[in-house]
Amino acid sequence: MTPEVRTITFFGRLGTIRLICPCLSGFESDYFVSKEDLLNACVEVKTIAFVEQIKPILEKTELSAVERLNRFMGLSAGWKAANIDLVIEVVKVLYRAENATLLQKMNQRTIELISPLLAAIIEQGEAEGSFDVAHPKDTAEMILHLSNIYREMNARALLDIRQNPSVVTTIKRRIDAYLEAVTRVLGAPVGAINIDYSDFLDALVQEDTRRAERGEKNNGIH
C-alpha cells in the first residue's frame, strides 16, 4: 500500500521542498516516512555542507583566532545574502507553532556539528591571549544557543518588512547586540568581532520587493 506521505510534502507542495532542499530533489517524496525525516535529512545535508565550507578556514593556522572567527561568522552572513529566497521560505515554515519540535531538533543538530569547530577557534584565541575563556567547548555551545535565540527574535521581523520597513533598523540593532554579546562572552577586545551584514539586509529588502512585484502576499508566520 502506498504510504499517505507520498502526497504530503514538508511545505505542502513538492516544488517548495526542492527550493528548500535542492540537494534532496532527486528523492521520491515517499522516500521519507514523515516530515520529521525530511527535515532531518535537509538539516544534515545543509549543515554538513556548511561544515565542509568552513574547514579551509580552520586549516589556515597562519590566521589569528579573531580573524578565523570573523571569517567563520562572515560565511553565514554571506550565505544568507546569496540565498535570501531560501532564508525567507525557511523562516516562514520553521517558526510556525506546529513546527516548534522540528526547529528544536534542527538547532540541536546544528550545534552538535558546528560547536567542535567553533571550540577549536576559541581554544586558539585563549592560547593567543585574545580571548579570556576557561571552558572553550561549553562557550562554543553557549554562543550557538545565543545565535538560535537571536534568529528567533528576528524571524517575524524578516517577514514584516513590507508593512514596516523600519524593522531593518531593528534587525541591524539586534545584529550589533548579538556581536557585542559574543565579544563579551569571549572576553575579546571591544570591536574585535565585526561582521558586515549589510549585503544580507540589502538582499532581504530586494527579495521582498521582488515578491511584491510578483504579487505574492506577505502572510508572515502563523
Secondary structure in CASP SS format (residue, H / E / C, confidence):
PFRMAT SS
TARGET T0000
AUTHOR 0000-0000-0000
METHOD secondary structure of the structure
MODEL  1
M C 1.00
T C 1.00
P C 1.00
E H 1.00
V H 1.00
R H 1.00
T H 1.00
I C 1.00
T C 1.00
F C 1.00
F C 1.00
G C 1.00
R C 1.00
L H 1.00
G H 1.00
T H 1.00
I H 1.00
R H 1.00
L H 1.00
I H 1.00
C C 1.00
P H 1.00
C H 1.00
L H 1.00
S C 1.00
G C 1.00
F C 1.00
E C 1.00
S H 1.00
D H 1.00
Y H 1.00
F C 1.00
V C 1.00
S C 1.00
K H 1.00
E H 1.00
D H 1.00
L H 1.00
L H 1.00
N H 1.00
A H 1.00
C H 1.00
V H 1.00
E H 1.00
V H 1.00
K H 1.00
T H 1.00
I H 1.00
A H 1.00
F H 1.00
V H 1.00
E H 1.00
Q H 1.00
I H 1.00
K H 1.00
P H 1.00
I H 1.00
L H 1.00
E C 1.00
K C 1.00
T C 1.00
E C 1.00
L C 1.00
S C 1.00
A H 1.00
V H 1.00
E H 1.00
R H 1.00
L H 1.00
N H 1.00
R H 1.00
F H 1.00
M H 1.00
G H 1.00
L H 1.00
S H 1.00
A H 1.00
G H 1.00
W H 1.00
K H 1.00
A H 1.00
A H 1.00
N C 1.00
I H 1.00
D H 1.00
L H 1.00
V H 1.00
I H 1.00
E H 1.00
V H 1.00
V H 1.00
K H 1.00
V H 1.00
L H 1.00
Y C 1.00
R C 1.00
A H 1.00
E H 1.00
N H 1.00
A H 1.00
T H 1.00
L H 1.00
L H 1.00
Q H 1.00
K H 1.00
M H 1.00
N H 1.00
Q H 1.00
R H 1.00
T H 1.00
I H 1.00
E H 1.00
L H 1.00
I H 1.00
S H 1.00
P H 1.00
L H 1.00
L H 1.00
A H 1.00
A H 1.00
I H 1.00
I H 1.00
E H 1.00
Q H 1.00
G H 1.00
E H 1.00
A H 1.00
E H 1.00
G C 1.00
S C 1.00
F C 1.00
D C 1.00
V C 1.00
A C 1.00
H C 1.00
P H 1.00
K H 1.00
D H 1.00
T H 1.00
A H 1.00
E H 1.00
M H 1.00
I H 1.00
L H 1.00
H H 1.00
L H 1.00
S H 1.00
N H 1.00
I H 1.00
Y H 1.00
R H 1.00
E H 1.00
M H 1.00
N H 1.00
A H 1.00
R H 1.00
A H 1.00
L H 1.00
L C 1.00
D C 1.00
I C 1.00
R C 1.00
Q C 1.00
N C 1.00
P C 1.00
S C 1.00
V H 1.00
V H 1.00
T H 1.00
T H 1.00
I H 1.00
K H 1.00
R H 1.00
R H 1.00
I H 1.00
D H 1.00
A H 1.00
Y H 1.00
L H 1.00
E H 1.00
A H 1.00
V H 1.00
T H 1.00
R H 1.00
V H 1.00
L H 1.00
G C 1.00
A C 1.00
P C 1.00
V C 1.00
G C 1.00
A C 1.00
I C 1.00
N C 1.00
I C 1.00
D C 1.00
Y C 1.00
S H 1.00
D H 1.00
F H 1.00
L H 1.00
D H 1.00
A H 1.00
L H 1.00
V H 1.00
Q H 1.00
E H 1.00
D H 1.00
T H 1.00
R H 1.00
R H 1.00
A H 1.00
E H 1.00
R C 1.00
G C 1.00
E C 1.00
K C 1.00
N C 1.00
N C 1.00
G C 1.00
I C 1.00
H C 1.00
END
